[in-house]
């Protein structure tokens, strides 16, 4: 297992702080929580493709952001878990074009049922209807953040000299 260098720790802390800041700013605009959302901080979820050290920072940033969640401890636990799993899977992606896929898929599988449970409180026909509606309204915003904004990050950051030593070899 590779040890984290000071640069890796600093990068993870910067990603966590940026994710939390973007999440809190988005909350002011009512875009961070709920089935209809464009959480701009989710653009950062593609960073583990370039910088594996960013993965723990994403989980910590998501945890801090989810402390504001109207869904309470359930979102703090499951939302953070979804981000951590997606970050780990993003590190494993073979090409940059696939880096946005894990956050979109994992969050689409975890979050809409969590919201539906919070809304309905039981697994019945209303739960499945709410789950479907939540997925339908959530996935476009997540795809916008990850695919569009994330692609900007994936194409821009490798060109900045400061970040080049931290890039994973396949991303260079």
C-alpha positions in Angstrom: 0.0 0.0 0.0 1.3 3.4 -1.0 1.9 6.0 1.7 0.4 9.4 1.4 3.0 12.1 1.0 2.6 15.6 2.4 1.5 16.7 -1.1 -1.1 14.0 -1.2 -2.5 15.0 2.2 -2.5 18.7 1.2 -4.4 17.8 -2.0 -6.9 15.8 -0.1 -7.5 18.6 2.4 -7.8 21.1 -0.4 -10.4 19.0 -2.2 -12.3 18.4 1.0 -12.4 22.2 1.8 -13.4 23.1 -1.8 -16.1 20.4 -1.9 -17.6 21.7 1.4 -17.3 25.3 0.3 -19.0 24.6 -3.0 -21.7 22.5 -1.2 -22.5 25.3 1.3 -22.6 27.9 -1.5 -24.9 25.7 -3.5 -27.1 25.3 -0.5 -27.6 29.1 -0.4 -28.9 28.8 -4.0 -31.1 25.7 -3.0 -29.1 23.5 -5.4 -27.2 21.2 -3.0 -29.9 18.9 -1.5 -33.0 17.1 -2.7 -34.1 15.2 -5.7 -33.8 18.3 -8.0 -30.2 19.3 -7.6 -27.1 20.4 -9.4 -24.4 20.1 -6.7 -21.6 21.9 -8.4 -19.2 20.2 -5.9 -19.9 16.9 -7.7 -17.7 18.1 -10.5 -14.8 17.4 -8.2 -15.7 13.7 -8.1 -13.8 13.1 -11.3 -10.5 14.3 -9.7 -9.5 10.8 -8.3 -8.9 9.8 -12.0 -6.1 12.4 -12.1 -5.2 12.5 -8.5 -5.9 9.3 -6.5 -5.1 11.3 -3.3 -8.3 13.3 -3.9 -10.5 10.4 -3.1 -10.4 10.7 0.7 -10.8 14.4 0.4 -14.0 14.0 -1.5 -15.4 11.7 1.2 -14.5 14.2 3.9 -15.9 17.2 1.9 -19.1 15.3 1.3 -19.4 14.4 4.9 -19.0 18.1 6.0 -21.5 19.2 3.3 -24.1 16.5 4.3 -24.1 17.8 7.9 -26.5 20.5 6.5 -28.7 17.9 4.8 -32.5 18.0 5.5 -32.4 14.2 5.4 -30.2 14.1 8.5 -27.9 11.2 9.6 -29.2 9.0 6.9 -27.7 11.3 4.2 -24.6 11.9 6.3 -23.9 8.1 6.3 -25.3 6.9 2.9 -24.5 10.1 0.9 -20.9 10.1 2.2 -20.6 6.4 1.6 -21.8 6.8 -2.0 -19.3 9.5 -2.7 -16.5 7.4 -1.1 -17.4 4.4 -3.2 -17.7 6.5 -6.4 -14.3 8.1 -5.7 -12.6 4.7 -5.3 -14.2 3.5 -8.5 -13.1 6.6 -10.3 -9.5 5.9 -9.4 -9.9 2.5 -11.2 -11.3 4.0 -14.5 -9.0 3.2 -17.4 -9.8 6.4 -19.5 -10.7 10.0 -18.6 -13.9 9.7 -20.6 -15.2 7.2 -18.1 -14.3 9.2 -14.9 -17.7 10.7 -14.5 -19.5 7.4 -14.7 -19.0 6.1 -11.1 -20.3 9.2 -9.4 -23.4 9.3 -11.6 -24.2 5.6 -11.3 -23.4 5.1 -7.6 -25.3 8.3 -6.6 -28.2 7.3 -8.8 -28.4 3.9 -7.1 -28.0 5.2 -3.5 -29.6 8.6 -3.2 -33.1 8.3 -4.9 -34.1 5.3 -2.7 -32.8 7.2 0.4 -34.9 10.2 -0.5 -37.9 8.1 -1.3 -37.6 6.3 2.1 -37.4 9.7 3.8 -40.5 10.9 1.9 -42.7 7.8 2.2 -41.3 5.8 5.2 -42.2 2.4 3.8 -41.4 0.2 0.8 -44.7 0.2 -1.1 -45.9 1.5 -4.5 -45.5 5.1 -3.3 -41.9 4.4 -2.4 -41.2 3.0 -5.9 -43.0 6.0 -7.6 -41.0 8.4 -5.4 -37.8 6.5 -6.1 -38.3 6.7 -9.9 -39.3 10.4 -9.8 -36.2 11.2 -7.6 -33.9 9.4 -10.1 -35.5 11.1 -13.0 -35.0 14.5 -11.5 -31.6 13.8 -9.9 -29.6 12.1 -12.7 -29.6 15.1 -15.2 -28.1 17.5 -12.6 -25.5 14.9 -11.5 -24.6 14.3 -15.1 -24.3 18.0 -15.8 -22.0 18.5 -12.8 -19.8 15.4 -13.5 -19.7 15.2 -17.3 -19.7 18.9 -18.2 -17.9 20.6 -15.3 -15.9 17.5 -14.5 -14.6 17.3 -18.1 -13.4 20.9 -17.8 -11.4 19.9 -14.8 -10.0 16.8 -16.4 -8.8 18.7 -19.4 -7.5 21.8 -17.6 -5.7 20.6 -14.5 -3.1 18.4 -16.2 -1.9 21.5 -18.1 -1.1 23.4 -14.8 2.5 22.8 -13.8 1.8 22.8 -10.1 -0.4 19.7 -10.4 1.7 17.7 -12.7 3.9 16.0 -10.0 0.7 14.7 -8.3 -0.9 13.3 -11.5 -1.2 9.5 -11.8 1.0 8.1 -14.5 -1.8 7.0 -16.8 -3.2 10.6 -16.8 0.0 12.2 -17.9 
